[in-house]
Amino acid sequence: FHQYRQEYHQEYTPSAYRVVREWKRGGQLVELVRPFLESSDRVLEIGSGIGCTVKQFELAGFASSGIEPGEGFCQFSREQLQASVKQASLGEMARHPAAELIMLEHVLEHLNRPLQALQHLGDLLTAGGRLYVEVPNFGLPHVAPVKLFHFAHIYNYSAATLTMLGQASGFEVEQALSDSQDRNLRILFRKS
């Protein structure tokens, strides 16, 4: 379990290319969800990887933290980025409100119990808290099967199935942040 990143990315610690790419993505995510946040909101990223998104939210003025099961990526987050990331899995987190926004970036498709995971995340959100979910868009036409069916993706989602999963887990869609032609689905849910 703690060797997941090495098995998935063939890296114990991230490559320079991955760091640059994720730093840019983290900044884009801050700008994407900032209009929905208050300056005092706490942000928690589940499966924070390198920690770039956690650090970008911190630099934007938010109290930001993350959890990452991979030892090497977690160590990089803390030592190189000085990001507030601890080595843990979702199942190890106590069920009490810890954030106003939880981020799941390309994590949900890797979880074997997504309904239970989202219910757990609901317990970690404050009343009216938000959940940002980004997953590959399984409903996108003309995607090469080799890119669509990845060995590490346990579940695949279309906009409809991701919406239904969120609703079944106690969330409502606040805003779809992608359209049907985007490679990734981006949905901002609000805790019901």
C-alpha positions in Angstrom: 0.0 0.0 0.0 2.7 2.5 0.9 4.6 1.5 -2.2 1.7 2.5 -4.5 3.4 5.5 -6.1 6.5 3.5 -6.9 4.4 0.8 -8.6 2.1 3.3 -10.3 4.6 5.9 -11.5 7.8 3.8 -11.3 9.2 6.5 -9.1 9.9 6.5 -5.4 10.4 10.3 -5.5 9.0 12.5 -8.2 10.9 13.4 -11.4 11.6 17.0 -12.1 9.1 16.8 -15.0 6.4 15.6 -12.7 7.1 18.3 -10.2 6.9 21.1 -12.8 3.7 19.7 -14.3 2.0 19.3 -10.9 3.2 22.8 -9.7 1.4 24.3 -12.7 -1.7 22.2 -12.1 -1.8 23.2 -8.4 -1.8 26.8 -9.4 -4.6 26.3 -11.9 -6.7 24.5 -9.3 -6.4 27.3 -6.8 -7.7 29.7 -9.5 -10.5 27.3 -10.5 -12.0 26.9 -7.0 -11.0 30.2 -5.4 -14.4 31.8 -6.3 -16.2 29.3 -4.1 -14.0 29.8 -1.0 -13.7 32.1 1.9 -10.2 33.3 2.8 -10.5 31.5 6.2 -11.4 28.1 4.6 -9.2 25.1 5.4 -8.2 22.9 2.4 -7.4 19.2 2.7 -6.1 17.2 -0.2 -6.5 13.4 -0.1 -3.7 11.6 -2.1 -1.7 14.8 -2.3 1.2 13.2 -4.2 4.1 15.6 -4.5 2.3 18.2 -2.4 2.2 20.9 -5.1 -1.5 21.6 -4.8 -1.2 21.8 -1.0 1.6 24.3 -1.3 -0.2 26.3 -3.9 -3.2 26.7 -1.7 -1.0 27.7 1.2 0.8 30.3 -0.9 -2.7 31.6 -1.9 -3.4 32.2 1.8 -5.4 29.2 2.7 -4.7 26.8 5.6 -3.8 23.8 3.5 -2.8 20.3 4.3 -2.8 16.8 2.7 -2.4 13.1 3.2 -0.3 10.9 1.0 0.3 7.1 1.5 3.5 7.0 -0.6 6.6 7.4 1.5 8.8 8.9 -1.1 6.3 11.4 -2.4 5.3 12.4 1.1 8.9 12.9 2.1 9.4 15.1 -1.0 6.4 17.2 -0.1 7.6 17.9 3.4 11.3 18.3 2.7 11.5 20.0 -0.7 8.2 22.0 -0.7 7.8 22.4 3.0 4.1 21.4 2.5 2.0 20.3 5.3 1.5 16.6 4.2 1.5 13.6 6.4 1.9 10.0 5.4 -1.5 8.4 5.9 -4.5 6.9 4.0 -8.1 8.0 4.2 -9.0 5.1 6.4 -6.6 6.3 9.0 -8.3 9.7 9.4 -10.6 10.3 12.3 -14.2 11.1 11.3 -14.6 14.7 12.4 -14.8 18.0 10.5 -11.3 19.1 9.4 -11.9 21.3 6.3 -14.2 23.4 4.3 -12.8 22.1 1.1 -11.5 18.6 0.3 -9.7 17.9 -2.9 -9.6 14.5 -4.7 -7.5 14.9 -7.9 -7.3 11.7 -9.8 -7.7 9.6 -6.7 -11.4 8.4 -6.7 -10.8 6.1 -9.7 -8.1 4.3 -7.7 -10.3 3.5 -4.6 -12.0 0.1 -4.3 -14.8 1.5 -2.1 -15.7 4.9 -3.6 -19.1 5.2 -2.0 -17.7 4.6 1.5 -14.7 6.9 0.7 -17.0 9.8 -0.2 -19.1 9.2 2.9 -16.0 9.3 5.0 -15.0 12.5 3.3 -18.4 13.9 4.2 -17.6 13.4 7.8 -14.3 15.3 7.4 -16.1 18.4 5.9 -17.8 21.1 7.9 -21.5 21.8 7.4 -21.9 23.0 3.8 -18.3 22.1 3.0 -17.2 21.4 -0.6 -15.6 18.4 -2.3 -13.7 18.9 -5.5 -13.4 15.7 -7.5 -11.4 15.3 -10.7 -11.3 12.0 -12.6 -10.6 10.9 -16.2 -13.7 11.4 -18.4 -14.9 8.0 -19.3 -17.7 9.5 -21.3 -15.4 11.4 -23.7 -15.8 10.0 -27.3 -12.8 9.1 -29.4 -10.5 8.3 -26.6 -8.0 5.5 -27.3 -8.8 2.5 -25.2 -5.2 2.2 -24.0 -5.6 5.7 -22.4 -9.1 5.0 -21.1 -8.6 1.6 -19.4 -5.6 2.1 -17.1 -4.5 -0.9 -15.0 -4.6 1.2 -11.7 -8.1 2.6 -12.4 -10.6 0.4 -10.5 -13.6 2.5 -11.5 -14.3 4.7 -14.5 -16.7 7.6 -14.4 -18.9 9.6 -16.7 -20.4 12.9 -15.7 -23.7 11.1 -14.9 -22.1 8.3 -12.8 -19.9 10.7 -10.9 -22.9 12.9 -10.1 -24.9 9.9 -9.0 -22.1 8.6 -6.8 -21.8 12.1 -5.2 -25.5 12.2 -4.5 -25.6 8.7 -3.1 -22.8 9.8 -0.7 -24.6 12.8 0.7 -23.4 15.5 -1.7 -25.1 17.8 -4.3 -23.5 19.2 -7.4 -22.6 22.8 -6.8 -20.8 23.4 -10.1 -19.6 21.3 -13.0 -16.2 22.8 -13.8 -15.6 20.9 -17.0 -17.6 20.1 -20.1 -18.3 16.9 -21.9 -15.3 17.3 -24.2 -12.7 17.7 -21.5 -10.4 14.8 -20.9 -11.0 15.1 -17.1 -14.3 15.6 -15.3 -14.1 18.3 -12.7 -17.1 18.6 -10.3 -17.4 20.7 -7.2 -19.9 19.1 -4.8 -21.4 20.6 -1.6 -22.2 18.5 1.5 -25.9 18.2 1.7 
